[in-house]
């Protein structure tokens, strides 16, 4: 309790609750360790397998969407490049037309 004596009065209740929680956690961990079996429950294994399948499916979907986004970004950059050159060509044509009309 030396650590608790050095705390301000406002923190002592929190320290006490934290200490109790640590003790309860230690008891729960000990109880869990004593009841743990080496053979996992079939239902749990099935649920884990289902969750892994769903996760793999979600990862595939995310990868597909990423690929789509990368393709769209690439296409967008190509279109911007084309637009830039079309605008420059239009400006050049306007300049030449202006020079001819003078």
N, C-alpha and C positions, 0 to 999 in steps of 0.2 A: 504494500500500500504506500510505499515511499513515493512512487510516481504520482499517485492520486493526491498526496499531501502537498505536492509542489504546484498543483493546478489551481487556477483561480476558481472561486466558488461557482461561477456560471458554467464551467466546463466539467465539474465533478459528476453531475448526473449523466452526462454523455459518456464519460469515461467508465462509469459504473455499468451503463447499458452495453457498451462495447465489450467490456470484460465478460458480462453475462452471455452475450452473443457468442463470443469466442469459446466459452465453456460449453454452451449448447452445441455448437458446431463440432467441437472435439468429440462430444458424446455421440452425436449423430454419425460422424465419420467412423468411430469405433464400432457402433452398432451395424453400420453398413458393411464394414470390413468383416465382421463376424458372421453376417448372414449371406455374404456374397457366395454365389456358386460358380463353378467353372463352366457349366452348360447354360448358355443364354436362352431366354425364353423365345420360343418359335414366333410368337406374335410380335415381339420386339424386333426380331431379325427381319420379319416380313415388312414391318413398318419402315425399318431402316432401308431395306432394299427398295421399297416404293419411293421413299424420299430421295434416295440416290438416283433412281431413274428419272424422277421429276426434275432433280437438279441438273442432270446431264441433258435432259430435254431443254430446260431453260437456258443452259449454257450454249447449246446448239442454236437456239433461237437468237440469243444475244450475238453470237458470232455471225449469223446470217444478217442480222440487222446492221452490225458493224461493217460488214462487207458492202451492203447496200449503201450505207452512208459514205464509205470511202469512194465507191463508184460515182455517187452523186456529186461528191466534192470534186473529184477529178473532172467529171463532165462539166461542172460549173466553171472550173478554172479554164477549161478549153473554150467554153462559150465566152467568158470574159476576154480571153485573148483574142478571139475572133472579133468580138465587138470593138475592142480597142483598135484593131487594125482596120476595121470597116470605118470607124469614126475618123481615123487618120486619113484614110483614102478619100473620104467624103470632104474633109477639110482641104486636102490637096486639090481635089477637083473644084471646090468652091473658089479657091485662090486662083487657079488657072482660068476659070470662067470669068472671075473679076478682072484679071489681067487682059483677057481677050475683049471684054466689053469696054475697056477704057480706051 
